[in-house]
């Protein structure tokens, strides 16, 4: 058992689920209690692409510890990490620790930690649905004469990158861009590109001119001319 000194764990960004999964395996293997962990987000890399959990369980993680975690909790994590609450990683690791050490938690429908996580996941699902349902694309004409579909949105949580692949499959326009305060996502003939967001005060509205939409695009990706991504701002 490790002493009570704090252990600092660095994640690549606010939606680094793959990093979280990797780190908690090692924390469990070393029996580090939740109250001894400090979660830090790497400011140098704002976002990490969320990846499905494909890696096998590390050899040094006790088999009983990994087997006791229900699949429903893994799915819960996928949504909770997208929540804006700064304590979400603390909550998830505390729940994981308790699932390993308190088997009865699996059948407790009113546990405060589990209820909080479920409420957070529900808020994220609602935010994702809102983005999908309320997306309003308008058409502008780029400098090369081609049409570009554009939209802006202000999500409540970190849902843009998670929703990007779904939008890329559903939006029929070959070229479209979605601006938000945190991230900008562009789809060019099925290829997704993510860039920095725009300040809330500068987000274009449906009433904005074509020139303003294109200027916003240029701020993030460079001029929308030949369909090829420019260097990110």
C-alpha positions in Angstrom: 0.0 0.0 0.0 1.4 3.4 -0.9 1.7 6.2 1.6 -0.7 9.1 1.7 1.5 11.4 -0.4 -0.4 12.9 -3.4 0.1 11.3 -6.8 -0.2 13.7 -9.7 -1.7 12.1 -12.8 -1.4 14.1 -16.1 -4.0 13.7 -18.8 -3.7 15.0 -22.4 -6.8 17.1 -22.1 -10.4 17.5 -20.9 -11.7 14.5 -22.9 -8.7 12.1 -22.6 -10.7 9.0 -21.8 -8.0 6.7 -23.2 -5.4 8.3 -20.9 -7.8 8.1 -17.9 -8.4 4.4 -18.5 -4.6 3.7 -18.8 -3.8 5.6 -15.6 -6.5 4.1 -13.4 -5.3 0.6 -14.3 -1.9 1.5 -12.9 -3.4 3.3 -9.9 -5.5 0.2 -9.0 -2.5 -2.1 -9.5 -0.5 0.1 -7.1 -3.4 0.4 -4.6 -3.4 4.2 -4.7 -6.6 5.5 -3.0 -8.7 8.2 -4.6 -7.9 10.8 -2.0 -4.2 10.5 -2.9 -4.7 11.3 -6.5 -4.5 14.8 -8.2 -5.7 14.9 -11.7 -4.1 17.4 -14.0 -5.0 18.4 -17.6 -2.1 19.1 -20.0 -2.6 22.6 -21.2 0.0 22.1 -24.0 -2.3 19.6 -25.7 -5.9 20.9 -25.2 -7.7 17.9 -26.5 -6.9 14.2 -27.0 -9.1 12.2 -29.4 -11.2 9.8 -27.4 -10.3 6.2 -28.5 -12.3 3.0 -27.8 -10.8 0.8 -25.1 -9.0 -1.8 -27.3 -5.9 -2.5 -25.2 -5.8 -5.6 -23.1 -5.6 -5.4 -19.3 -2.0 -4.8 -18.1 -0.4 -7.9 -16.5 0.2 -6.2 -13.2 -3.5 -5.3 -12.6 -5.1 -7.9 -10.4 -7.6 -10.0 -12.3 -10.3 -9.7 -9.7 -9.9 -5.9 -9.7 -10.5 -5.6 -13.4 -13.2 -8.3 -13.6 -15.4 -6.7 -11.0 -15.9 -3.5 -13.0 -19.3 -3.8 -14.8 -19.5 -2.9 -18.5 -22.2 -0.3 -17.6 -19.6 1.7 -15.7 -17.3 1.7 -18.7 -20.1 3.2 -20.8 -20.9 5.7 -18.0 -17.3 6.9 -18.1 -17.6 7.7 -21.8 -20.2 10.3 -21.1 -19.1 11.6 -17.7 -15.6 12.6 -19.0 -17.4 14.9 -21.4 -19.0 16.8 -18.6 -17.7 20.3 -17.7 -17.5 19.5 -14.0 -13.8 19.9 -13.0 -14.1 17.1 -10.5 -15.3 14.5 -12.9 -12.1 12.4 -13.0 -11.9 12.4 -9.2 -15.5 11.2 -9.1 -14.9 8.4 -11.7 -11.8 7.1 -10.0 -13.5 7.2 -6.6 -16.4 5.1 -8.1 -14.0 2.7 -9.7 -12.1 2.2 -6.5 -15.3 1.6 -4.6 -16.6 -0.9 -7.2 -13.4 -2.9 -6.7 -13.4 -2.7 -2.9 -17.1 -2.4 -2.2 -18.9 -5.0 -4.4 -22.3 -4.1 -2.9 -22.1 -0.8 -4.7 -23.2 -2.5 -7.9 -26.7 -3.1 -6.4 -27.1 0.2 -4.6 -29.6 2.3 -6.6 -29.3 5.4 -4.4 -25.5 5.7 -3.8 -24.7 9.5 -3.9 -21.5 9.1 -6.1 -23.3 6.8 -8.6 -26.3 9.1 -8.8 -24.1 12.1 -9.4 -22.2 10.3 -12.2 -25.5 9.2 -13.8 -26.9 12.8 -13.6 -23.7 14.1 -15.3 -24.0 11.5 -18.0 -27.6 12.4 -18.6 -26.7 16.1 -18.9 -24.0 15.2 -21.5 -26.4 13.0 -23.5 -28.9 15.8 -23.5 -26.3 18.2 -24.7 -25.3 15.9 -27.5 -28.9 15.5 -28.5 -29.3 19.3 -28.5 -26.4 19.8 -30.8 -27.6 17.1 -33.2 -31.2 18.4 -33.2 -30.6 22.1 -33.3 -27.7 22.3 -35.8 -28.7 24.9 -38.5 -26.4 24.9 -41.5 -26.3 27.8 -43.9 -24.6 28.0 -47.2 -21.8 30.4 -48.0 -19.7 30.5 -51.2 -15.9 30.3 -50.7 -13.3 32.1 -52.7 -13.0 29.1 -55.1 -16.7 29.4 -55.9 -17.5 26.2 -54.1 -20.3 26.1 -51.5 -19.4 25.7 -47.8 -22.0 24.8 -45.2 -21.4 26.6 -41.9 -23.0 26.7 -38.4 -22.2 27.8 -34.9 -23.2 26.4 -31.5 -22.5 26.8 -27.8 -22.5 23.4 -26.1 -22.8 23.2 -22.3 -20.2 20.4 -22.2 -17.2 19.0 -24.0 -19.3 17.2 -26.7 -18.0 18.6 -30.0 -15.3 16.1 -30.8 -17.5 13.2 -29.6 -20.3 14.3 -31.9 -18.1 15.2 -34.9 -18.0 11.6 -36.4 -21.8 11.3 -36.1 -22.3 14.7 -37.9 -19.8 13.7 -40.6 -22.0 10.7 -41.4 -25.3 12.5 -41.2 -24.6 15.8 -42.9 -24.9 15.3 -46.6 -23.0 18.5 -47.6 -19.5 17.6 -48.8 -17.9 20.6 -47.0 -19.1 22.0 -43.7 -17.8 23.7 -40.6 -19.1 24.0 -37.1 -17.8 26.8 -34.8 -18.0 26.6 -31.0 -16.2 28.5 -28.2 -14.0 25.5 -27.5 -13.4 23.7 -30.7 -14.1 24.1 -34.4 -14.8 21.0 -36.5 -14.6 20.8 -40.2 -15.6 17.9 -42.5 -14.2 17.8 -46.0 -15.6 14.9 -48.1 -15.7 12.7 -45.0 -12.4 13.8 -43.4 -12.7 15.5 -40.0 -10.4 18.2 -38.9 -10.5 19.9 -35.5 -9.2 23.3 -34.7 -9.4 25.9 -31.9 -12.7 27.5 -31.0 -13.7 31.1 -31.3 -14.4 33.4 -28.4 -18.1 33.4 -27.5 -18.4 37.1 -28.4 -17.1 36.5 -31.9 -19.2 33.4 -32.9 -21.0 34.1 -36.1 -24.8 34.1 -36.1 -27.2 33.0 -38.8 -27.6 36.7 -39.6 -23.9 37.2 -40.2 -22.6 38.0 -43.7 -20.9 35.4 -45.8 -17.7 37.4 -45.5 -17.8 37.1 -41.7 -18.3 33.4 -41.8 -15.4 33.0 -44.2 -13.3 35.3 -42.0 -14.0 33.0 -39.1 -13.0 30.0 -41.1 -9.8 31.7 -42.1 -9.0 32.5 -38.5 -9.1 28.8 -37.6 -8.1 26.9 -40.8 -6.9 29.5 -43.3 -8.8 30.6 -46.4 -11.4 28.2 -47.6 -10.2 27.9 -51.2 -9.1 24.5 -52.5 -10.6 22.2 -49.9 -7.2 21.4 -48.4 -6.7 22.1 -44.7 -4.3 24.9 -43.9 -2.2 25.1 -40.8 -4.2 25.5 -37.6 -4.2 28.9 -35.9 
